[in-house]
Amino acid sequence: MSGDAAQPVGNLIALGLSQSQRMGIGQLMRWQWEGYPRYHQSRVNLLIHIVAVPLFLLGTVTLVVAVVQLSLVLLAVAIGCIVAAVALQGGGHRLEPVPPEPFSGPLNFVSRLFLEQWVTFPRFVITGGWGAALRKLRDS
């Protein structure tokens, strides 16, 4: 059995350039945080994120409520919010001078997406990175 296969699946997340590279959640969060300013330099993309990330968060919370209440209407709203948020951010990232690292698979996509929405982008805003990136664009 290989070293990767011996580790619990929950501790491994495929990341970045190849499927053979694996990181734990802490490493993924660190990698995402360290590269965040590099992949978020476009004014339009920054403005898209400040709207789309809360829309994604609303969608995921609504999804939980929809499941708990067994509500198809809320389920449709939740899916609509999530899909719209992901589509908006995908479009925004196409405007970036440095494109994001490609996803290595479905688990990598979901892991990176949820960490960015729930941890990395809110941290970027709270620590002043979002505002600093906008000011840097304005001043240049």
Buried (B, 14 or more C-beta within 10 A) or exposed (E): EEEEEEEEEEEBBBBBEEEEEBBBBEBBBEBBBEBBBEBBBBEEBBEBBEEBBBBBBBBBEBBEBBEEEEBEEBBEBBBEBBEBBBEBBEEBBEEBEEEBBEBBEEBBBEBBBEBBBBBBBBBBBEEEBBEEBBEEEEEE
